[in-house]
Amino acid sequence: MSTMNIRMPAEERRELILQAATRAFAAGGYAGTSTDAVAKEAGVSQPYVVRMFGTKLDLFLAVLDRTCGRIDAAFRGILEEGPFDPASEDDKARMGHTYTMLLADSDLLHVLMHGFAAASVPEIGDVARAGMGTIFATLQETGWPDEEVRDFVAYGMLLNVLLSMGAFGTEAGPLGDLVASCLPDDTSLATYVAEHHRGDA
């Protein structure tokens, strides 16, 4: 029996399936995840998923686009809070803090990495490139020089890679040194996120 209320508005049903698909694709990637796996994760039938989204490719594109959109929206939210001073270390820290909070949703970041890895599929590559371009354009609105925006994005991508590798929590050796250099006085991403998430909405 479906766990999804058939009286639920279509947009809410769509969002619930996208959430389930995000979890499924985060675990298995594009190639390793079927629409049946997504359906099981969502508690609905496989034909229902296909009826709502079409092919597996269409569903992955929707998930990847939603993922890029969430990242962009988080950065845009900082800009819309009020004036952003490109010379302010506090404002730069606020932007960095926002991205660190996104790292708490490991499924989101895994989907992003799977999207980049599957960019040889033309349609996936198109969405991945458009998403990264949009995020870069939003960060340009900070007033930072492009080189500084580049460095900010590059640092975020390094955090993504380390997260995907399961490197956080590594305490010894060169990899541990790299992890330790990425977060202030802390080699545990989970601890860092928990400490900085207190009081956030």
MDAnalysis code that builds the backbone (N, CA, C; Angstrom):
import MDAnalysis as mda
import numpy as np

u = mda.Universe.empty(603, n_residues=201, atom_resindex=np.repeat(np.arange(201), 3), trajectory=True)
u.add_TopologyAttr("name", ["N", "CA", "C"] * 201)
u.add_TopologyAttr("resid", np.arange(1, 202))
u.add_TopologyAttr("resname", ["MET", "SER", "THR", "MET", "ASN", "ILE", "ARG", "MET", "PRO", "ALA", "GLU", "GLU", "ARG", "ARG", "GLU", "LEU", "ILE", "LEU", "GLN", "ALA", "ALA", "THR", "ARG", "ALA", "PHE", "ALA", "ALA", "GLY", "GLY", "TYR", "ALA", "GLY", "THR", "SER", "THR", "ASP", "ALA", "VAL", "ALA", "LYS", "GLU", "ALA", "GLY", "VAL", "SER", "GLN", "PRO", "TYR", "VAL", "VAL", "ARG", "MET", "PHE", "GLY", "THR", "LYS", "LEU", "ASP", "LEU", "PHE", "LEU", "ALA", "VAL", "LEU", "ASP", "ARG", "THR", "CYS", "GLY", "ARG", "ILE", "ASP", "ALA", "ALA", "PHE", "ARG", "GLY", "ILE", "LEU", "GLU", "GLU", "GLY", "PRO", "PHE", "ASP", "PRO", "ALA", "SER", "GLU", "ASP", "ASP", "LYS", "ALA", "ARG", "MET", "GLY", "HIS", "THR", "TYR", "THR", "MET", "LEU", "LEU", "ALA", "ASP", "SER", "ASP", "LEU", "LEU", "HIS", "VAL", "LEU", "MET", "HIS", "GLY", "PHE", "ALA", "ALA", "ALA", "SER", "VAL", "PRO", "GLU", "ILE", "GLY", "ASP", "VAL", "ALA", "ARG", "ALA", "GLY", "MET", "GLY", "THR", "ILE", "PHE", "ALA", "THR", "LEU", "GLN", "GLU", "THR", "GLY", "TRP", "PRO", "ASP", "GLU", "GLU", "VAL", "ARG", "ASP", "PHE", "VAL", "ALA", "TYR", "GLY", "MET", "LEU", "LEU", "ASN", "VAL", "LEU", "LEU", "SER", "MET", "GLY", "ALA", "PHE", "GLY", "THR", "GLU", "ALA", "GLY", "PRO", "LEU", "GLY", "ASP", "LEU", "VAL", "ALA", "SER", "CYS", "LEU", "PRO", "ASP", "ASP", "THR", "SER", "LEU", "ALA", "THR", "TYR", "VAL", "ALA", "GLU", "HIS", "HIS", "ARG", "GLY", "ASP", "ALA"])
u.atoms.positions = np.array([
    [0.848, -1.198, 0.000],
    [0.000, 0.000, 0.000],
    [0.886, 1.252, 0.000],
    [0.488, 2.229, -0.787],
    [1.242, 3.468, -0.856],
    [1.171, 4.205, 0.471],
    [2.317, 4.796, 0.842],
    [2.346, 5.623, 2.048],
    [1.980, 7.067, 1.734],
    [1.700, 7.345, 0.455],
    [1.419, 8.705, 0.028],
    [-0.089, 8.910, -0.102],
    [-0.609, 9.880, 0.579],
    [-2.030, 10.176, 0.556],
    [-2.427, 10.654, -0.841],
    [-3.373, 9.924, -1.469],
    [-3.747, 10.293, -2.833],
    [-4.450, 11.644, -2.883],
    [-4.939, 12.136, -1.729],
    [-5.575, 13.445, -1.697],
    [-4.564, 14.569, -1.519],
    [-3.314, 14.211, -1.330],
    [-2.262, 15.214, -1.183],
    [-2.134, 15.991, -2.497],
    [-1.950, 17.309, -2.433],
    [-1.765, 18.085, -3.664],
    [-0.621, 17.524, -4.505],
    [-0.784, 17.623, -5.818],
    [0.196, 17.032, -6.734],
    [1.601, 17.558, -6.483],
    [1.729, 18.850, -6.180],
    [3.057, 19.420, -5.964],
    [3.718, 18.825, -4.717],
    [2.921, 18.544, -3.692],
    [3.477, 17.909, -2.494],
    [3.896, 16.477, -2.780],
    [3.096, 15.746, -3.565],
    [3.475, 14.383, -3.939],
    [4.764, 14.400, -4.747],
    [4.871, 15.363, -5.641],
    [6.076, 15.482, -6.463],
    [7.295, 15.744, -5.580],
    [7.152, 16.628, -4.600],
    [8.270, 16.954, -3.715],
    [8.691, 15.746, -2.887],
    [7.717, 14.966, -2.402],
    [8.055, 13.778, -1.624],
    [8.821, 12.753, -2.459],
    [8.428, 12.612, -3.712],
    [9.152, 11.687, -4.586],
    [10.550, 12.223, -4.887],
    [10.681, 13.524, -5.076],
    [12.011, 14.103, -5.296],
    [12.910, 13.889, -4.079],
    [12.347, 14.013, -2.888],
    [13.128, 13.760, -1.680],
    [13.587, 12.308, -1.626],
    [12.673, 11.378, -1.947],
    [13.029, 9.965, -1.957],
    [14.064, 9.675, -3.037],
    [13.889, 10.295, -4.203],
    [14.835, 10.093, -5.294],
    [16.211, 10.641, -4.935],
    [16.238, 11.750, -4.215],
    [17.525, 12.301, -3.770],
    [18.255, 11.298, -2.892],
    [17.538, 10.684, -1.958],
    [18.161, 9.667, -1.093],
    [18.647, 8.479, -1.910],
    [17.827, 8.032, -2.854],
    [18.185, 6.855, -3.648],
    [19.368, 7.138, -4.566],
    [19.344, 8.258, -5.268],
    [20.445, 8.594, -6.172],
    [21.718, 8.911, -5.395],
    [21.585, 9.491, -4.217],
    [22.767, 9.761, -3.390],
    [23.482, 8.463, -3.057],
    [22.723, 7.417, -2.808],
    [23.312, 6.127, -2.437],
    [23.849, 5.368, -3.641],
    [23.122, 5.413, -4.767],
    [23.492, 4.565, -5.894],
    [23.985, 5.272, -7.132],
    [23.923, 6.586, -7.149],
    [24.322, 7.300, -8.349],
    [23.297, 7.145, -9.455],
    [23.572, 7.788, -10.589],
    [22.628, 7.726, -11.703],
    [22.563, 6.321, -12.292],
    [23.722, 5.753, -12.608],
    [23.746, 4.445, -13.269],
    [23.242, 3.336, -12.359],
    [23.490, 3.460, -11.067],
    [23.189, 2.371, -10.147],
    [21.834, 2.441, -9.475],
    [20.977, 3.364, -9.899],
    [19.672, 3.527, -9.260],
    [18.569, 3.378, -10.296],
    [17.579, 2.577, -9.990],
    [16.441, 2.370, -10.883],
    [15.232, 3.155, -10.395],
    [14.268, 3.343, -11.283],
    [13.025, 3.984, -10.861],
    [12.301, 3.102, -9.846],
    [12.522, 1.796, -9.916],
    [11.918, 0.893, -8.930],
    [12.500, 1.174, -7.545],
    [13.815, 1.415, -7.474],
    [14.450, 1.727, -6.192],
    [13.903, 3.035, -5.626],
    [13.688, 4.004, -6.493],
    [13.115, 5.278, -6.051],
    [11.692, 5.058, -5.540],
    [10.924, 4.261, -6.271],
    [9.544, 3.989, -5.864],
    [9.498, 3.337, -4.490],
    [10.385, 2.364, -4.261],
    [10.423, 1.697, -2.958],
    [10.797, 2.684, -1.856],
    [11.735, 3.576, -2.147],
    [12.145, 4.585, -1.169],
    [10.983, 5.527, -0.849],
    [10.175, 5.812, -1.868],
    [9.058, 6.750, -1.688],
    [7.799, 6.074, -1.151],
    [7.767, 4.736, -1.222],
    [6.576, 4.029, -0.775],
    [5.429, 4.101, -1.765],
    [5.770, 4.176, -3.064],
    [4.759, 4.214, -4.115],
    [5.114, 3.165, -5.163],
    [4.267, 3.012, -6.158],
    [4.547, 2.051, -7.219],
    [5.503, 2.647, -8.242],
    [6.245, 1.760, -8.922],
    [7.160, 2.216, -9.956],
    [6.423, 2.906, -11.106],
    [5.264, 2.372, -11.550],
    [4.523, 3.086, -12.601],
    [4.107, 4.498, -12.191],
    [3.852, 4.690, -10.897],
    [3.469, 6.020, -10.429],
    [4.633, 6.997, -10.612],
    [5.835, 6.551, -10.283],
    [7.018, 7.405, -10.456],
    [7.210, 7.745, -11.928],
    [7.075, 6.733, -12.788],
    [7.248, 6.958, -14.221],
    [6.163, 7.884, -14.756],
    [4.945, 7.710, -14.280],
    [3.846, 8.556, -14.732],
    [4.087, 10.018, -14.346],
    [4.678, 10.220, -13.179],
    [4.894, 11.586, -12.708],
    [6.116, 12.239, -13.336],
    [7.199, 11.457, -13.555],
    [8.460, 12.061, -14.004],
    [8.938, 11.596, -15.377],
    [8.408, 10.479, -15.866],
    [8.908, 9.970, -17.135],
    [10.029, 8.981, -16.916],
    [11.123, 9.155, -17.620],
    [12.234, 8.219, -17.546],
    [13.103, 8.456, -16.308],
    [13.984, 7.491, -16.044],
    [14.949, 7.675, -14.954],
    [15.798, 8.917, -15.204],
    [16.172, 9.152, -16.448],
    [16.976, 10.336, -16.764],
    [16.209, 11.602, -16.405],
    [14.937, 11.657, -16.780],
    [14.131, 12.839, -16.445],
    [14.084, 13.065, -14.931],
    [13.951, 11.975, -14.184],
    [13.886, 12.082, -12.727],
    [15.222, 12.553, -12.164],
    [16.325, 12.002, -12.659],
    [17.630, 12.437, -12.158],
    [17.878, 13.902, -12.486],
    [17.485, 14.332, -13.675],
    [17.664, 15.738, -14.044],
    [16.886, 16.645, -13.095],
    [15.675, 16.223, -12.725],
    [14.873, 17.016, -11.791],
    [15.536, 17.074, -10.422],
    [16.108, 15.953, -9.984],
    [16.783, 15.905, -8.687],
    [18.039, 16.774, -8.707],
    [18.825, 16.673, -9.774],
    [20.056, 17.455, -9.862],
    [19.755, 18.944, -9.948],
    [18.750, 19.304, -10.737],
    [18.365, 20.713, -10.850],
    [17.892, 21.246, -9.500],
    [17.112, 20.442, -8.777],
    [16.635, 20.834, -7.449],
    [17.816, 21.007, -6.494],
    [18.806, 20.128, -6.588],
    [19.985, 20.204, -5.733],
    [20.762, 21.495, -5.978],
    [21.038, 21.783, -7.244],
    [21.746, 23.025, -7.579],
    [20.932, 24.240, -7.137],
    [19.623, 24.150, -7.294],
    [18.757, 25.256, -6.894],
    [18.791, 25.517, -5.404],
    [18.856, 24.441, -4.610],
    [18.923, 24.616, -3.159],
    [20.223, 25.293, -2.744],
    [21.327, 24.927, -3.386],
    [22.614, 25.543, -3.062],
    [22.590, 27.017, -3.442],
    [22.102, 27.292, -4.647],
    [22.028, 28.677, -5.095],
    [21.118, 29.495, -4.182],
    [19.990, 28.924, -3.792],
    [19.049, 29.638, -2.926],
    [19.667, 29.959, -1.573],
    [20.499, 29.048, -1.058],
    [21.145, 29.295, 0.235],
    [22.085, 30.492, 0.143],
    [22.863, 30.570, -0.925],
    [23.762, 31.708, -1.102],
    [22.972, 32.999, -1.350],
    [21.930, 32.900, -2.172],
    [21.130, 34.085, -2.459],
    [20.443, 34.600, -1.195],
    [20.097, 33.674, -0.311],
    [19.476, 34.084, 0.946],
    [20.378, 35.002, 1.754],
    [21.685, 34.738, 1.743],
    [22.625, 35.609, 2.455],
    [22.638, 36.997, 1.814],
    [22.649, 37.044, 0.490],
    [22.677, 38.336, -0.195],
    [21.413, 39.133, 0.053],
    [20.289, 38.435, 0.210],
    [19.013, 39.128, 0.391],
    [18.759, 39.534, 1.833],
    [19.607, 39.088, 2.753],
    [19.456, 39.498, 4.156],
    [19.756, 40.969, 4.362],
    [20.557, 41.523, 3.480],
    [20.934, 42.925, 3.621],
    [22.216, 43.190, 2.871],
    [22.768, 44.389, 2.982],
    [23.997, 44.731, 2.257],
    [25.115, 43.730, 2.541],
    [25.830, 43.349, 1.492],
    [26.957, 42.428, 1.608],
    [28.218, 43.193, 1.258],
    [29.150, 43.270, 2.198],
    [30.399, 43.993, 1.999],
    [31.467, 43.014, 1.519],
    [31.922, 43.129, 0.272],
    [32.904, 42.174, -0.250],
    [34.235, 42.201, 0.488],
    [34.496, 43.279, 1.220],
    [35.752, 43.378, 1.977],
    [35.605, 42.856, 3.406],
    [34.402, 42.504, 3.797],
    [34.144, 42.098, 5.176],
    [34.423, 40.610, 5.377],
    [35.302, 40.313, 6.326],
    [35.566, 38.913, 6.662],
    [34.351, 38.281, 7.335],
    [33.590, 39.093, 8.064],
    [32.377, 38.568, 8.699],
    [31.358, 38.129, 7.656],
    [31.194, 38.937, 6.606],
    [30.244, 38.571, 5.552],
    [30.737, 37.343, 4.791],
    [32.031, 37.263, 4.560],
    [32.578, 36.080, 3.905],
    [32.358, 34.841, 4.769],
    [32.524, 35.004, 6.079],
    [32.307, 33.890, 7.000],
    [30.846, 33.455, 6.988],
    [29.926, 34.421, 6.858],
    [28.503, 34.069, 6.796],
    [28.200, 33.233, 5.560],
    [28.823, 33.575, 4.453],
    [28.604, 32.806, 3.233],
    [29.197, 31.404, 3.377],
    [30.377, 31.320, 3.964],
    [30.993, 30.021, 4.183],
    [30.193, 29.167, 5.151],
    [29.683, 29.795, 6.185],
    [28.865, 29.098, 7.176],
    [27.621, 28.510, 6.517],
    [27.038, 29.248, 5.588],
    [25.854, 28.769, 4.885],
    [26.160, 27.493, 4.115],
    [27.313, 27.463, 3.460],
    [27.667, 26.248, 2.714],
    [27.961, 25.093, 3.660],
    [28.605, 25.373, 4.776],
    [28.876, 24.328, 5.750],
    [27.583, 23.697, 6.245],
    [26.544, 24.518, 6.416],
    [25.256, 23.978, 6.837],
    [24.678, 23.031, 5.790],
    [24.923, 23.331, 4.509],
    [24.451, 22.435, 3.457],
    [25.139, 21.078, 3.532],
    [26.377, 21.064, 4.032],
    [27.102, 19.805, 4.149],
    [26.437, 18.849, 5.132],
    [25.576, 19.399, 6.004],
    [24.866, 18.529, 6.942],
    [23.922, 17.592, 6.203],
    [23.497, 17.983, 4.998],
    [22.639, 17.132, 4.172],
    [23.544, 16.388, 3.195],
    [24.086, 15.259, 3.652],
    [25.057, 14.541, 2.827],
    [24.429, 14.034, 1.530],
    [23.123, 13.732, 1.540],
    [22.478, 13.277, 0.309],
    [22.552, 14.348, -0.764],
    [22.330, 15.588, -0.372],
    [22.377, 16.707, -1.310],
    [23.741, 16.778, -1.991],
    [24.788, 16.687, -1.190],
    [26.137, 16.824, -1.739],
    [26.550, 15.596, -2.542],
    [26.078, 14.419, -2.144],
    [26.379, 13.218, -2.923],
    [25.711, 13.275, -4.295],
    [24.471, 13.761, -4.342],
    [23.791, 13.907, -5.627],
    [24.562, 14.868, -6.522],
    [25.036, 15.958, -5.965],
    [25.815, 16.919, -6.739],
    [27.041, 16.241, -7.343],
    [27.761, 15.463, -6.535],
    [28.956, 14.784, -7.029],
    [28.602, 13.748, -8.095],
    [27.504, 13.010, -7.879],
    [27.066, 12.041, -8.890],
    [26.690, 12.744, -10.186],
    [26.098, 13.922, -10.070],
    [25.743, 14.676, -11.261],
    [26.970, 15.088, -12.048],
    [27.990, 15.559, -11.364],
    [29.234, 15.929, -12.043],
    [29.877, 14.703, -12.686],
    [29.868, 13.582, -11.961],
    [30.509, 12.367, -12.466],
    [29.793, 11.809, -13.695],
    [28.484, 12.046, -13.780],
    [27.696, 11.514, -14.899],
    [27.514, 12.544, -16.012],
    [28.323, 13.600, -15.997],
    [28.139, 14.693, -16.959],
    [28.452, 14.295, -18.395],
    [29.002, 13.094, -18.597],
    [29.208, 12.618, -19.966],
    [27.876, 12.302, -20.644],
    [26.827, 12.083, -19.844],
    [25.470, 11.992, -20.403],
    [25.071, 13.423, -20.769],
    [24.839, 13.699, -22.040],
    [24.671, 15.102, -22.467],
    [23.666, 15.894, -21.651],
    [22.503, 15.316, -21.370],
    [21.472, 16.052, -20.648],
    [21.898, 16.350, -19.215],
    [22.599, 15.402, -18.589],
    [23.083, 15.622, -17.224],
    [24.170, 16.685, -17.228],
    [25.059, 16.615, -18.215],
    [26.105, 17.624, -18.328],
    [25.526, 19.019, -18.483],
    [24.455, 19.129, -19.263],
    [23.823, 20.440, -19.459],
    [23.305, 21.010, -18.137],
    [22.632, 20.175, -17.342],
    [22.077, 20.637, -16.068],
    [23.189, 20.948, -15.075],
    [24.223, 20.105, -15.036],
    [25.341, 20.329, -14.119],
    [26.046, 21.649, -14.428],
    [26.303, 21.891, -15.714],
    [26.991, 23.127, -16.097],
    [26.118, 24.356, -15.835],
    [24.844, 24.239, -16.153],
    [23.943, 25.372, -15.910],
    [23.845, 25.661, -14.417],
    [23.767, 24.608, -13.608],
    [23.672, 24.795, -12.162],
    [24.910, 25.460, -11.588],
    [26.085, 24.996, -12.007],
    [27.322, 25.592, -11.512],
    [27.448, 27.032, -11.984],
    [27.040, 27.304, -13.223],
    [27.096, 28.669, -13.731],
    [26.194, 29.605, -12.949],
    [25.002, 29.119, -12.602],
    [24.069, 29.936, -11.827],
    [24.620, 30.229, -10.438],
    [25.185, 29.220, -9.800],
    [25.772, 29.400, -8.465],
    [26.921, 30.406, -8.527],
    [27.771, 30.290, -9.545],
    [28.900, 31.217, -9.687],
    [28.394, 32.641, -9.895],
    [27.342, 32.778, -10.727],
    [26.791, 34.110, -10.991],
    [26.224, 34.731, -9.720],
    [25.573, 33.922, -8.901],
    [25.044, 34.434, -7.633],
    [26.177, 34.896, -6.735],
    [27.236, 34.121, -6.654],
    [28.374, 34.501, -5.812],
    [29.085, 35.742, -6.351],
    [29.036, 35.954, -7.656],
    [29.607, 37.181, -8.205],
    [28.888, 38.408, -7.670],
    [27.626, 38.260, -7.295],
    [26.867, 39.388, -6.771],
    [27.360, 39.837, -5.402],
    [28.244, 39.059, -4.783],
    [28.866, 39.498, -3.529],
    [29.763, 40.716, -3.754],
    [30.222, 40.873, -4.990],
    [31.194, 41.918, -5.281],
    [32.619, 41.419, -5.197],
    [32.818, 40.145, -4.851],
    [34.166, 39.572, -4.836],
    [34.721, 39.521, -6.261],
    [36.024, 39.680, -6.412],
    [36.638, 39.435, -7.720],
    [36.392, 37.984, -8.130],
    [36.376, 37.726, -9.432],
    [36.124, 36.365, -9.907],
    [37.107, 35.356, -9.322],
    [38.351, 35.794, -9.091],
    [39.338, 34.879, -8.526],
    [38.963, 34.466, -7.106],
    [38.370, 35.388, -6.367],
    [37.957, 35.068, -5.002],
    [36.727, 34.164, -5.001],
    [35.821, 34.421, -5.937],
    [34.669, 33.531, -6.081],
    [35.147, 32.134, -6.453],
    [36.089, 32.070, -7.379],
    [36.662, 30.780, -7.785],
    [37.230, 30.036, -6.591],
    [37.994, 30.731, -5.761],
    [38.603, 30.083, -4.606],
    [37.548, 29.601, -3.610],
    [36.484, 30.383, -3.459],
    [35.395, 29.994, -2.561],
    [34.727, 28.713, -3.070],
    [34.458, 28.674, -4.383],
    [33.843, 27.485, -4.979],
    [34.792, 26.291, -4.886],
    [36.068, 26.527, -5.148],
    [37.045, 25.436, -5.103],
    [37.139, 24.838, -3.704],
    [37.098, 25.685, -2.693],
    [37.129, 25.196, -1.313],
    [35.892, 24.358, -1.024],
    [34.738, 24.827, -1.506],
    [33.508, 24.054, -1.321],
    [33.580, 22.708, -2.014],
    [34.152, 22.677, -3.212],
    [34.278, 21.408, -3.933],
    [35.225, 20.444, -3.216],
    [36.274, 20.990, -2.587],
    [37.169, 20.141, -1.800],
    [36.419, 19.520, -0.630],
    [35.599, 20.315, 0.043],
    [34.791, 19.778, 1.133],
    [33.856, 18.685, 0.614],
    [33.272, 18.901, -0.574],
    [32.402, 17.881, -1.171],
    [33.143, 16.564, -1.385],
    [34.347, 16.685, -1.949],
    [35.129, 15.483, -2.242],
    [35.479, 14.745, -0.953],
    [35.924, 15.480, 0.055],
    [36.284, 14.844, 1.326],
    [35.066, 14.190, 1.968],
    [33.920, 14.851, 1.864],
    [32.696, 14.273, 2.406],
    [32.340, 12.987, 1.663],
    [32.434, 13.019, 0.334],
    [32.109, 11.838, -0.466],
    [33.039, 10.675, -0.157],
    [34.277, 10.973, 0.179],
    [35.263, 9.943, 0.516],
    [35.089, 9.393, 1.924],
    [34.270, 10.059, 2.715],
    [34.169, 9.670, 4.114],
    [35.414, 10.037, 4.893],
    [36.072, 11.124, 4.481],
    [37.359, 11.480, 5.075],
    [37.240, 12.210, 6.402],
    [36.087, 12.834, 6.671],
    [35.956, 13.560, 7.934],
    [35.938, 12.569, 9.090],
    [36.692, 12.904, 10.118],
    [36.885, 11.975, 11.226],
    [38.233, 11.296, 11.151],
    [38.914, 11.424, 9.992],
    [40.271, 10.895, 9.862],
    [41.189, 11.679, 10.783],
    [41.945, 10.984, 11.603],
    [42.731, 11.672, 12.622],
    [44.237, 11.610, 12.413],
    [44.702, 10.702, 11.584],
    [46.146, 10.532, 11.465],
    [46.559, 10.522, 9.999],
    [47.825, 10.863, 9.761],
    [48.380, 10.795, 8.423],
    [48.084, 12.020, 7.587],
    [48.585, 12.013, 6.359],
    [48.425, 13.180, 5.485],
    [46.963, 13.548, 5.219],
    [46.093, 12.538, 5.049],
    [44.694, 12.858, 4.810],
    [44.079, 13.544, 6.023],
    [44.445, 13.071, 7.203],
    [43.976, 13.730, 8.419],
    [44.452, 15.161, 8.496],
    [45.684, 15.409, 8.055],
    [46.202, 16.778, 8.038],
    [45.391, 17.654, 7.086],
    [45.039, 17.084, 5.923],
    [44.239, 17.841, 4.960],
    [42.871, 18.168, 5.541],
    [42.232, 17.186, 6.147],
    [40.917, 17.411, 6.750],
    [41.008, 18.473, 7.845],
    [42.020, 18.360, 8.689],
    [42.183, 19.310, 9.787],
    [42.373, 20.730, 9.277],
    [42.975, 20.864, 8.098],
    [43.210, 22.203, 7.550],
    [41.947, 22.826, 6.969],
    [40.916, 22.015, 6.790],
    [39.700, 22.506, 6.130],
    [38.682, 23.112, 7.090],
    [38.701, 22.673, 8.345],
    [37.749, 23.181, 9.323],
    [38.511, 23.712, 10.524],
    [38.124, 24.835, 11.050],
    [38.880, 25.462, 12.132],
    [38.897, 24.630, 13.406],
    [40.090, 24.215, 13.809],
    [40.291, 23.536, 15.088],
    [39.386, 22.325, 15.264],
    [39.067, 21.625, 14.172],
    [38.119, 20.517, 14.286],
    [38.284, 19.589, 13.094],
    [38.413, 18.295, 13.334],
    [38.511, 17.348, 12.242],
    [37.192, 16.597, 12.049],
    [36.162, 16.966, 12.780],
    [34.873, 16.287, 12.673],
    [33.845, 17.208, 12.044],
    [33.415, 16.879, 10.842],
    [32.402, 17.688, 10.184],
    [31.106, 17.666, 10.977],
    [30.726, 16.502, 11.473],
    [29.470, 16.392, 12.213],
    [29.473, 17.312, 13.435],
    [30.595, 17.334, 14.149],
    [30.699, 18.189, 15.324],
    [30.654, 19.653, 14.921],
    [31.369, 19.992, 13.852],
    [31.404, 21.375, 13.391],
    [30.002, 21.857, 13.018],
    [29.292, 21.029, 12.249],
    [27.938, 21.403, 11.829],
    [27.023, 21.541, 13.033],
    [27.106, 20.592, 13.972],
    [26.241, 20.633, 15.153],
    [26.492, 21.908, 15.964],
    [27.758, 22.258, 16.146],
    [28.092, 23.433, 16.952],
    [27.624, 24.719, 16.286],
    [27.682, 24.759, 14.941],
    [27.341, 25.989, 14.239],
    [25.887, 26.042, 13.824],
    [25.162, 24.954, 14.045],
    [23.752, 24.920, 13.659],
    [22.856, 25.340, 14.825],
    [23.412, 25.459, 16.015],
    [22.602, 25.840, 17.180],
    [22.004, 27.218, 16.976],
    [20.704, 27.271, 17.165],
    [20.017, 28.562, 17.052],
    [19.627, 28.926, 15.657],
    [20.059, 28.114, 14.638],
    [19.659, 28.426, 13.267],
    [18.204, 28.026, 13.071],
    [17.555, 28.714, 12.145],
    [16.152, 28.383, 11.843],
    [16.103, 27.072, 11.077],
])
